[in-house]
Amino acid sequence: MNWYSESDSAPLLSRDRMFETLSEEIEELLKQLTRVNAEMTAVSTGSAGSTVTHTLQRHRDILQDYNQEFRKTQTNLRSRREREELLQGGRNDSL
């Protein structure tokens, strides 16, 4: 059984703008989540009990964690893609 396919030899991150498309989609989802958090804060302004305040803060913390993790992953993947492109360029030059 052959576990290897042509797609395995293609660089993961430079295929058909997949990285850019997924990044844009994730950024849009994070923007939507930011708007939802802002709306929840606005709605609860009049009834800010300790439970509501704690819940809103927890949602803001989670959103911040998502944003940080996304930025870190995005930077790592961009670096990896740049390395792949450099290595491919070097291979093509030596042929």
ChimeraX attribute file (.defattr): number of C-alpha atoms within 10 A of each C-alpha:
attribute: neighborCount
match mode: 1-to-1
recipient: residues
	/A:1	3
	/A:2	4
	/A:3	5
	/A:4	8
	/A:5	8
	/A:6	6
	/A:7	9
	/A:8	9
	/A:9	8
	/A:10	11
	/A:11	13
	/A:12	15
	/A:13	17
	/A:14	16
	/A:15	11
	/A:16	9
	/A:17	10
	/A:18	12
	/A:19	17
	/A:20	15
	/A:21	11
	/A:22	11
	/A:23	15
	/A:24	12
	/A:25	12
	/A:26	14
	/A:27	15
	/A:28	12
	/A:29	12
	/A:30	17
	/A:31	14
	/A:32	12
	/A:33	15
	/A:34	17
	/A:35	12
	/A:36	13
	/A:37	17
	/A:38	13
	/A:39	12
	/A:40	14
	/A:41	17
	/A:42	10
	/A:43	11
	/A:44	13
	/A:45	12
	/A:46	8
	/A:47	9
	/A:48	13
	/A:49	11
	/A:50	9
	/A:51	9
	/A:52	15
	/A:53	15
	/A:54	12
	/A:55	12
	/A:56	18
	/A:57	14
	/A:58	12
	/A:59	17
	/A:60	17
	/A:61	12
	/A:62	12
	/A:63	17
	/A:64	14
	/A:65	12
	/A:66	13
	/A:67	17
	/A:68	12
	/A:69	12
	/A:70	16
	/A:71	14
	/A:72	11
	/A:73	12
	/A:74	15
	/A:75	12
	/A:76	12
	/A:77	15
	/A:78	15
	/A:79	12
	/A:80	16
	/A:81	17
	/A:82	14
	/A:83	12
	/A:84	17
	/A:85	15
	/A:86	12
	/A:87	12
	/A:88	12
	/A:89	11
	/A:90	11
	/A:91	10
	/A:92	9
	/A:93	8
	/A:94	6
	/A:95	5
